[in-house]
Amino acid sequence: MPAEPVSTKIQGHSSEEPGALLTGKLKYFSLQRMKVTAVDCGLSNMLLLTVEGKLHEHNYVASISPFHPIKRLHDRHIIQVACGDHHCMALSKGGELFTWGENTHGQLGLRSQPLRESTPQLVEHLKGSPLVQITAGSAHSVALSLTGTVYSWGNNTAGQLGLGHMENQYLPTVVEALWNKSVEFVTCGDEHTAVLSKDGLVYTFGAGGNGQLGNKYARNEPLPCLVLELREMHVSQIACGRHHTLAYVTSSKTVYFFGVKEQQQRRNGDMLGRYMALPMQLPEIDIHEENGTLDRIYRVIAGGNHSVVVILEEKFGDWGMKRRIATIEPGTAERWISDGNSGHWRKINKEIKQIFSSVECVNGSFLQQREIHCTTSDVSWIDHNAASLFFYVVKNREQVLQQINSCLKNYIIPELSQLPAHHDALAIFLILPECSLMHGSQEAVPLVAAFANAVNNLKPTSLKILKKLWSSLSACSLNKHVLMLKKAIANLLKSGMTRQDYVKGTPIFEMLKKLYKVNMKANSGLPIEEFYIHELCHDQLLHEDVQAMQMLEHTEDCDDSYIPVLCSQFPFILNLLAKRRVLQIDLTLKQEMLFTGAFLYDQGNAMRISLIHAFEDMLQPDYGMFVQCDMFSPLWFPASPSFEPKHYFLFGNQCGQTISYCPSIYLPFPLALFRKLLDQQPTLADLKELDPVRGRSLQEFLDYEHDDIVENYGVCFIATWDNKTVDLIPNGRNISVDNSNKHDYVNRYVDYVFNTSVAVVFEEFKRGFYQLCEKALLKDFHPKELRSIIIGNEEYDWKKLEQNAEYDGVFKQQPPHSTIKIFWKVFHKLPLSEKKKFLLFLVGSDSIPVSGMDSLKIRIVSNSTYTEDHLPYAQTCYQTLILPLYSKKEVLKEKLLLAICHNRGFC
């Protein structure tokens, strides 16, 4: 700003009383033609900042020379400085904040609490936060980040930190009361603080005895309070003196002041007006140039006990206000990938290193305006689209990617685990998964593993905040994190790594586990299938896992290194096939002690046949073992069973055996069955599946918000279910349900249907189910996964069904027999509902095995005694279709539909 050469006027100070301000002659110091961009003063010293970012200091008492460079910061480009009475602050272009001087009240913000620091120290508790402004009071400090977050620390005896109490703070603390105020400027007085929002609102807190807070009360305020008299004026600038505050309104060119000022103190002997925001109209002063009048820019400055309004030419209007940390701006990506000479690339290379060597700079690069309504666990200030677009643009420029990769590896990622528990700092964990380098091939694995390791090593408070941030991500953004980890695991597997090598991927698995739990707890909308890693289906590894688990069960002392990586730590992320195989292998190991290979196969197939027949009988509506709301509803356990509890124990035992012996089985039960098997409570959503009419009625009842709910519905605390009416609470039929207790009523209704009414028979079913299946192996399953393992899923691939089909008899020929050609043409044109009926007809289930269509192999054979008048016939237990030699498509379709709609195959 000042032109060169520059001279600075400094008032004299007493050497006997350091820091005591005296009046006297001005001293002039030559700055040897330095270009100065900022100056700030305290009671003990002065800081001078050059345009090159070099910082010089003058101590009024101790300095031998007028100004001396601060050696500790010689390799830093400083962009902002601030002085308190006896402490100093400096912000670097790389986002680092340094403090030094007295620390009697914690104003330095250091983890240790020395009484004084003579050399600048890094404020580690603000690492990662992209600061945009720093300011200092007498013995307190305040910093503002690019996200609008305000941090304060130091002396708080008057509430000047805005934290709601008056205790000193030795570490920077978020002023949570200002979180959603969109703060864009902060300034400190002696013992008070003022902030300005983007909406032109002024908030003050701290010492108020001299009226410096702008309210009518002469008292201290420990929380930010809106200056009501200025709320309609859209203030554009604020400044704090020692005991007064200034506010400037651009539209009216008016300065408002409040606090102690001599010219407003007396009227008839009273102290009037000092607690109110009083206006002062600025004079009209023209600035001319050769071609006319220049536009004027006003800047307000508050000194200790005086005020100044500076009128500037427009070209000086910013006056250092845009000295900001290095960040990625619009157009940066295009400039980085553009062709240029070696000088151009050296400049780009320097920029890349400056930004991507700093967590603060990366965090400050992808921001959008924080919403007014956002909470402290929201991530609305992160512009994920901007981050994704940037990395997409630069991904094809190898030089740029190599430099970014080097910076991430050597600077960013090593710092991640030590980041403090601030939302601003932890944003880096949400930004890096947008980077294409984290989604690459083999080269990305070490980077992702180190990143995951940093997540796992976060301090508990930081990890807790990060999990909250994850939970507020959209499903799309969260999925990028998951894909990053899954790709890294897949790349590990592609390299043909051994079991010992899998341990290297442990941090990745652990992070994925954390994401999975956050997703399930927050119900973020990301399907659990997105967490499956299909590449982990490796029989030998899974076999070793089960053996290791069984060994551990019989070993009292064991080293944690023997804990199997895939099964005991990460069963939730394995592909369903892998999960199922774990259980199959476990059962097989137990059976190997009794059976040899060939006999085991025959025994397993016989068991499958037995299970199909058993389920076919028990699941018939007229059998009476289960109840059904209507013919299209799932089955459920009866409230008044006609069978003894032991029958349900046997049924549960047979369901458990399906995991080992049946690829899939037809069990038309709601998800609540599998939820209860995993000790989870059913919800109203489960009742909607079991009884859609009743479930919708209860939902409508919950949604009704009018006061006439009792008159309109007339509901009491009773439940009618399975031809029984019971009180949900004592004397429930005489207690009306209204808006105050309707949620309790619905919860009790759901609990009665799924728990109370079936308690005895379901517990027997559950006991039978877990007699064969080890509950520990299922504890991390989701109900949908368990259902898929037992009854299969609906991920149909009908072309694969045709490809995997086997033929016998006259059909075993090449090219395919004409009847086979007709069959597949008819089949592929059937609607989904009819295709599912065909599966039920042929294999005993309308779902496919959890392992997919590849494991579903059907056989189609001919029978010479069958004519075109015969229907197709199914040997369900062997998944075999006996198909007559149809010659016409119309005949085949008619006979096939008759068969699948009115018949069930049998063995």
SVG drawing of the C-alpha trace seen along z (x, -y; Angstrom):
<svg xmlns="http://www.w3.org/2000/svg" viewBox="-66 -21 87 115">
<polyline fill="none" stroke="black" stroke-width="0.4" points="0.0,0.0 2.5,-2.7 4.9,-3.6 8.6,-3.2 10.7,-4.5 8.7,-4.2 9.3,-5.9 7.3,-5.0 6.5,-7.3 6.6,-5.6 5.8,-7.3 8.4,-7.0 8.1,-4.6 9.6,-4.6 12.5,-2.2 11.7,-2.2 8.2,-0.9 8.1,1.3 4.8,1.0 3.7,-2.2 2.5,-4.6 3.9,-8.1 3.5,-11.3 6.7,-12.6 8.5,-13.4 8.0,-11.1 10.9,-8.8 11.6,-8.1 13.1,-4.8 14.4,-4.2 13.1,-1.0 15.7,-0.9 13.2,-1.1 11.2,1.9 7.7,2.2 5.4,2.4 2.0,4.0 0.9,4.2 1.8,2.7 0.4,3.5 1.3,2.4 0.9,3.5 2.1,2.0 5.4,3.9 6.3,4.1 5.4,3.4 5.2,5.8 6.0,4.8 5.1,7.0 6.6,6.6 4.9,7.3 7.3,10.3 5.7,11.8 8.7,11.2 8.1,10.2 10.1,7.7 9.6,6.8 10.5,3.8 10.5,4.2 10.1,0.8 12.5,1.6 14.6,4.7 15.5,4.1 18.9,2.8 18.0,2.1 14.7,0.5 13.5,3.5 14.8,7.0 13.6,9.9 12.1,12.8 14.4,15.7 11.9,18.4 9.6,17.3 12.2,16.6 11.1,19.5 7.4,18.6 5.4,16.2 3.4,14.3 0.2,12.6 -1.4,11.2 -0.2,10.0 -2.0,8.9 -0.7,7.6 -2.3,7.7 -0.9,5.7 2.0,8.1 1.5,10.9 1.8,11.3 0.1,13.4 1.2,14.2 -0.6,16.1 1.3,17.7 0.2,18.2 0.3,21.9 -2.4,21.5 -0.2,21.9 -0.8,19.6 2.2,18.6 2.0,16.8 4.6,15.4 4.9,13.1 3.2,13.2 0.9,16.1 -0.3,15.4 -4.0,15.9 -3.4,18.5 -3.5,15.9 -0.9,17.8 -3.2,20.9 -0.4,23.4 -0.7,26.9 1.9,26.2 1.3,23.2 4.5,21.2 4.3,17.7 6.1,16.3 7.4,17.4 10.1,15.3 10.0,17.0 7.0,17.8 5.3,21.1 2.9,23.0 -0.7,23.1 -1.2,26.8 -4.8,26.8 -5.7,24.8 -3.9,27.1 -6.1,27.9 -8.4,24.9 -8.3,22.6 -8.0,19.2 -8.9,16.1 -8.4,13.5 -6.7,13.1 -7.2,10.4 -6.0,9.8 -7.4,8.0 -5.5,7.0 -4.9,10.6 -7.2,12.6 -7.0,13.8 -9.6,14.5 -9.4,16.2 -11.9,16.6 -11.8,19.4 -13.0,19.4 -16.0,21.5 -17.2,18.8 -16.1,20.6 -14.9,18.3 -12.2,19.5 -11.3,17.7 -8.8,18.2 -7.0,16.4 -8.3,14.0 -12.1,14.4 -12.7,12.6 -15.4,10.4 -16.7,13.0 -14.8,11.7 -14.4,15.2 -18.1,15.5 -18.3,19.0 -21.1,18.5 -18.8,18.5 -16.0,16.4 -13.1,18.9 -9.8,18.5 -9.2,20.8 -5.6,22.0 -6.5,23.6 -8.5,22.2 -12.2,23.0 -15.1,22.8 -17.6,20.1 -20.5,22.3 -23.1,19.5 -21.7,18.0 -21.6,21.2 -24.6,20.4 -24.2,16.6 -22.1,16.6 -19.4,14.4 -17.1,12.7 -15.1,10.3 -13.9,10.2 -12.3,7.5 -11.1,7.2 -11.1,4.4 -9.4,4.4 -11.8,6.9 -14.6,7.1 -15.1,8.6 -17.3,7.7 -18.2,9.8 -19.8,8.9 -22.0,11.3 -22.4,11.5 -25.9,10.2 -24.6,6.9 -25.5,7.9 -23.2,7.0 -22.8,9.2 -20.8,8.1 -19.7,9.8 -17.3,9.3 -16.8,6.2 -19.8,3.8 -19.3,1.4 -18.3,-1.5 -21.1,-0.8 -18.8,0.8 -21.2,3.6 -23.9,1.3 -26.7,2.4 -28.5,0.4 -27.1,2.4 -23.8,1.5 -22.8,5.1 -20.6,7.9 -22.0,10.4 -20.4,13.9 -22.5,14.8 -22.7,12.9 -25.6,10.4 -27.1,8.8 -26.7,5.0 -30.4,4.3 -30.1,0.7 -28.0,1.7 -30.0,4.7 -31.8,2.9 -28.8,0.9 -26.6,3.6 -23.3,2.7 -20.3,3.2 -17.3,2.6 -16.6,2.7 -13.6,1.9 -12.9,2.0 -10.9,-0.4 -9.9,0.2 -13.3,-0.7 -15.4,-1.6 -16.7,-0.2 -17.3,-1.6 -19.7,-0.4 -19.8,-1.8 -22.8,-1.7 -21.8,-2.1 -25.3,-3.0 -25.6,-6.1 -21.8,-6.8 -22.4,-6.9 -20.2,-5.7 -22.0,-4.6 -20.1,-4.5 -20.8,-3.3 -18.6,-3.2 -16.7,-5.9 -16.0,-9.0 -15.4,-12.4 -17.6,-14.4 -20.7,-12.4 -20.1,-12.0 -21.8,-15.1 -25.3,-16.5 -26.5,-18.3 -23.9,-16.4 -25.2,-12.9 -23.5,-10.2 -25.8,-10.0 -25.6,-8.1 -22.5,-6.0 -24.5,-2.8 -26.3,-3.5 -25.1,-3.4 -24.9,-7.1 -24.4,-8.2 -21.7,-10.4 -22.1,-11.6 -18.9,-11.7 -18.0,-14.9 -18.1,-15.0 -14.6,-15.1 -13.7,-14.9 -10.7,-13.1 -9.9,-14.3 -7.7,-13.0 -7.1,-14.4 -10.3,-12.9 -12.7,-13.6 -13.6,-12.6 -12.5,-9.2 -14.7,-6.9 -14.0,-6.9 -13.6,-4.0 -14.0,-4.6 -12.1,-2.5 -12.8,-2.8 -10.0,-2.3 -10.4,-2.3 -7.3,-3.1 -7.0,-2.7 -8.9,-5.8 -9.5,-7.4 -11.0,-6.7 -10.0,-7.3 -11.8,-7.2 -9.5,-6.7 -10.6,-7.8 -8.9,-5.8 -8.9,-5.7 -10.7,-2.7 -7.5,-0.9 -6.4,-0.8 -9.9,0.2 -8.9,3.7 -6.1,2.3 -4.8,5.8 -8.2,7.3 -7.6,10.0 -4.3,11.3 -5.5,14.9 -4.0,18.3 -3.2,20.1 -6.2,22.0 -7.5,23.4 -9.6,20.8 -11.9,21.0 -9.7,21.5 -6.8,22.9 -7.1,26.4 -7.2,25.2 -4.1,23.0 -2.2,25.9 -2.8,28.3 -2.2,25.6 1.0,25.9 3.8,23.5 7.5,23.0 9.8,24.2 9.3,21.0 5.5,21.4 5.8,25.0 8.2,24.0 5.6,21.4 2.8,24.0 4.9,26.6 5.5,24.1 1.7,23.4 0.9,27.1 3.4,27.7 2.2,24.7 -1.4,25.8 -1.1,29.6 1.5,29.5 -1.0,27.8 -4.1,29.3 -5.4,25.8 -5.0,24.8 -6.8,27.9 -9.6,27.5 -10.0,23.9 -10.1,24.7 -13.5,26.4 -16.0,24.3 -19.5,23.1 -21.6,20.7 -22.6,22.3 -26.4,22.5 -27.9,20.5 -29.8,23.5 -26.8,25.9 -25.7,27.6 -22.3,28.4 -22.5,31.9 -23.4,30.7 -21.0,30.7 -22.9,28.2 -19.9,25.9 -17.9,28.5 -18.4,28.2 -18.0,31.9 -18.9,31.1 -16.1,28.5 -13.6,31.0 -14.7,33.7 -14.5,31.4 -11.1,30.2 -9.5,33.6 -11.3,34.7 -9.8,31.8 -6.2,32.4 -6.3,36.2 -4.9,36.4 -1.9,34.1 0.8,36.5 3.1,33.8 0.4,32.3 -0.8,35.6 2.8,36.7 3.4,33.5 0.0,33.8 0.7,37.4 4.1,36.5 2.6,33.8 -0.2,36.0 2.3,38.8 5.0,36.6 3.1,33.8 -0.7,34.2 -1.4,37.8 1.4,38.0 -0.3,35.1 -3.9,36.4 -4.0,38.5 -2.9,35.5 -5.6,33.1 -7.5,31.5 -11.2,32.1 -12.5,29.3 -14.9,29.6 -12.8,27.3 -9.7,29.4 -11.4,32.8 -12.9,31.7 -9.8,33.1 -11.1,36.6 -14.2,35.8 -12.2,34.1 -9.4,36.6 -11.8,39.4 -12.8,37.1 -9.2,37.2 -8.6,39.5 -5.2,40.5 -7.1,42.3 -9.1,44.3 -6.3,45.5 -4.7,48.9 -1.9,50.5 -0.1,47.2 -3.1,45.9 -3.0,48.8 -0.3,47.4 -1.9,44.0 -5.3,45.3 -3.9,47.6 -2.0,44.7 -5.2,42.6 -7.2,45.3 -4.6,45.8 -4.8,42.0 -8.6,42.4 -8.2,45.4 -5.5,43.5 -7.5,40.4 -8.0,39.4 -11.5,40.4 -12.8,36.8 -11.7,36.2 -13.1,39.6 -16.4,38.9 -16.7,35.6 -15.6,37.3 -18.3,40.0 -20.9,37.2 -19.6,35.6 -19.8,39.0 -23.4,39.4 -24.5,36.1 -23.0,37.0 -25.3,37.8 -25.4,41.5 -23.5,40.5 -20.6,38.8 -20.4,41.6 -20.2,44.1 -17.1,42.5 -15.4,43.3 -16.6,46.9 -15.5,47.3 -12.0,45.9 -11.5,48.6 -13.0,51.4 -10.8,50.6 -7.8,50.6 -8.7,54.1 -9.4,55.4 -6.0,54.2 -4.4,56.0 -6.1,59.2 -5.2,58.8 -1.5,58.9 -2.0,62.5 -1.1,61.7 -0.9,64.4 -2.7,64.6 0.1,62.8 -0.1,60.0 -3.8,59.4 -2.7,58.0 -1.4,55.0 -5.0,54.2 -6.2,54.3 -6.4,50.4 -8.6,50.3 -10.9,53.0 -11.1,51.1 -12.1,47.9 -14.6,49.6 -16.1,51.1 -16.4,47.6 -18.2,46.3 -20.5,49.3 -21.6,48.8 -22.1,45.1 -24.2,45.8 -26.4,48.3 -26.8,46.2 -27.6,42.9 -29.7,44.7 -27.8,42.7 -29.5,44.4 -26.4,46.3 -27.5,49.9 -25.5,52.5 -24.7,54.2 -22.3,51.3 -20.1,52.6 -19.7,56.0 -16.3,57.0 -16.9,59.7 -13.2,60.3 -12.9,61.8 -14.7,65.1 -11.6,67.3 -12.4,70.8 -9.0,71.6 -8.6,68.4 -12.1,68.8 -11.4,72.4 -8.2,71.3 -10.2,68.6 -12.7,71.1 -10.0,73.5 -8.2,70.6 -11.4,69.5 -12.0,73.0 -8.5,73.3 -8.9,70.0 -12.0,71.3 -9.9,74.0 -6.9,71.9 -6.8,69.9 -3.7,67.9 -3.3,66.7 -1.6,63.8 -3.9,61.3 -1.9,61.8 -3.6,65.2 -7.1,63.7 -8.4,64.4 -8.5,61.3 -11.5,62.0 -14.0,63.6 -13.5,62.4 -12.8,58.7 -14.7,58.0 -17.6,60.3 -19.9,57.3 -18.1,56.4 -17.6,59.7 -19.6,60.7 -22.7,62.7 -21.2,65.7 -18.1,65.5 -20.3,65.2 -22.3,68.2 -19.2,70.3 -17.8,69.5 -20.8,71.1 -20.7,74.0 -17.1,74.7 -17.6,74.6 -20.4,77.2 -18.3,79.3 -15.3,79.3 -17.5,80.7 -19.1,83.3 -15.7,84.5 -15.1,86.3 -18.1,88.5 -18.3,88.8 -16.0,89.2 -16.3,87.2 -18.7,89.3 -21.0,90.2 -21.0,86.6 -22.3,85.4 -25.0,88.0 -26.0,87.2 -26.1,83.5 -28.3,84.0 -30.6,86.2 -30.8,83.6 -31.7,81.0 -34.5,83.2 -35.8,83.7 -35.8,80.0 -37.7,79.1 -40.4,81.6 -40.7,80.5 -41.0,76.8 -43.5,77.6 -45.8,79.2 -45.4,76.8 -45.8,73.7 -49.2,74.7 -52.0,72.4 -54.2,75.3 -51.4,76.9 -52.2,74.4 -48.7,73.9 -48.5,70.2 -51.0,67.4 -51.5,65.1 -53.3,61.8 -54.4,62.5 -53.4,64.8 -50.6,62.4 -49.2,61.6 -46.1,63.2 -46.5,65.9 -46.1,65.2 -46.2,67.0 -49.7,67.5 -50.8,65.8 -52.8,68.9 -50.7,71.8 -52.4,75.2 -49.0,76.9 -46.8,77.6 -43.7,75.4 -41.4,78.3 -42.7,78.1 -41.4,74.6 -38.1,75.7 -37.8,78.3 -38.8,75.8 -36.1,73.4 -33.6,76.2 -34.5,77.0 -34.2,73.3 -30.7,73.3 -29.8,76.3 -30.7,74.6 -27.6,72.5 -25.5,75.6 -27.6,77.8 -29.9,75.7 -28.8,72.9 -32.1,71.2 -35.4,72.2 -38.9,70.8 -39.7,69.1 -42.4,66.5 -41.7,64.6 -41.2,60.8 -37.9,59.2 -38.9,59.0 -38.1,62.8 -34.5,62.2 -34.4,59.0 -35.5,60.8 -33.0,63.6 -30.3,60.9 -31.7,59.5 -33.0,56.4 -36.4,54.9 -39.1,54.8 -40.6,51.5 -43.8,50.1 -42.1,50.7 -42.1,54.4 -45.8,54.4 -46.5,52.7 -44.8,55.6 -46.6,58.2 -50.0,56.5 -50.0,53.6 -53.6,52.5 -53.0,52.4 -49.6,50.8 -50.8,48.0 -53.7,47.3 -51.3,46.9 -49.0,44.6 -52.0,42.4 -52.9,42.3 -49.3,41.1 -49.4,38.5 -52.7,37.0 -51.9,33.7 -55.3,32.2 -56.7,31.8 -59.8,33.8 -57.9,37.1 -59.9,38.7 -63.2,37.7 -62.1,38.7 -60.5,42.1 -61.8,43.1 -58.8,45.4 -58.0,47.0 -54.9,48.8 -55.9,52.2 -54.7,54.4 -56.7,56.8 -54.5,59.4 -55.0,63.0 -58.6,63.0 -57.6,61.8 -58.2,58.4 -55.8,57.5 -55.1,54.4 -51.7,52.9 -51.5,51.3 -53.5,52.0 -57.2,50.9 -56.1,50.0 -59.6,50.3 -60.7,47.3 -57.8,45.1 -58.0,43.0 -55.1,42.4 -54.4,38.8 -51.5,36.8 -49.6,36.9 -49.4,40.7 -50.0,42.0 -46.4,42.9 -46.4,44.9 -49.5,46.7 -48.1,47.6 -44.8,48.8 -46.8,51.0 -48.9,52.3 -45.9,53.3 -44.3,54.9 -47.4,57.0 -47.6,58.3 -43.9,59.2 -42.9,59.9 -45.5,60.4 -48.0,62.4 -45.4,64.9 -42.9,64.9 -43.0,68.7 -43.1,70.1 -40.6,67.7 -38.1,68.4 -38.4,72.1 -37.9,71.3 -34.8,69.2 -33.3,71.9 -33.7,74.5 -32.2,72.2 -29.0,71.5 -28.6,75.1 -26.7,75.7 -25.6,72.2 -23.1,70.4 -24.6,67.1 -21.1,65.4 -20.8,65.9 -24.0,64.0 -23.7,61.2 -22.5,58.6 -25.0,59.6 -27.7,57.2 -31.2,58.8 -31.4,58.5 -28.2,60.4 -29.4,63.2 -32.6,63.5 -30.6,63.6 -28.4,66.4 -31.4,68.5 -34.0,67.8 -31.8,66.3 -32.1,62.9 -33.7,61.4 -30.6,60.4 -31.8,62.3 -29.7,62.9 -31.9,65.0 -29.4,65.2 -26.9,66.8 -29.6,69.3 -29.7,70.3 -26.0,70.4 -25.5,72.6 -28.3,75.1 -27.3,78.7 -29.2,81.1 -29.7,84.8 -31.4,87.4 -32.2,86.1 -31.7,82.6 -28.0,83.3 -27.0,82.4 -25.4,79.6 -26.8,77.4 -29.6,77.1 -32.7,79.2 -35.7,77.3 -37.7,77.8 -34.9,76.2 -34.8,73.2 -38.6,72.8 -38.4,73.2 -35.9,70.4 -37.7,68.0 -41.0,68.6 -39.2,68.3 -37.4,65.0 -40.7,63.3 -42.5,64.3 -43.1,61.5 -41.0,61.5 -43.8,62.9 -44.1,65.9 -40.3,66.5 -40.3,66.5 -43.1,69.0 -41.0,71.2 -38.1,71.1 -40.4,72.0 -41.7,74.9 -38.3,76.1 -36.0,75.5 -38.4,74.9 -37.7,71.2 -38.6,68.1 -35.3,66.5 -31.8,67.3 -29.0,68.6 -27.0,65.9 -24.0,66.9 -25.8,65.8 -27.0,67.4 -23.6,69.1 -24.4,71.6 -28.0,72.2 -27.6,75.0 -30.8,76.6 -31.1,79.7 -33.5,80.1 -34.2,83.7 -36.6,85.5 -38.9,88.4 -39.8,90.6 -43.1,91.6 -44.4,88.0 -46.4,86.5 -47.3,82.9 -50.5,83.4 -48.4,83.8 -47.4,81.0 -43.7,80.3 -42.6,82.1 -40.1,81.0 -37.9,83.0 -37.5,80.1 -34.9,81.8 -32.6,82.3 -33.5,79.0 -34.4,81.0 -37.1,80.1 -38.6,83.0 -39.8,81.4 -42.0,83.1 -40.9,82.7 -43.1,79.7 -42.9,78.6 -45.0,75.4 -44.2,72.3 -47.9,71.7 -48.4,75.2 -45.2,75.1 -46.2,71.8 -49.7,73.0 -48.4,76.2 -45.6,74.5 -47.9,71.8 -50.4,74.5 -47.6,76.4 -46.0,73.6 -49.3,72.0 -51.0,75.2 -48.4,77.7 -45.3,78.0 -42.5,80.3 -41.4,83.1 -38.7,85.7"/>
</svg>
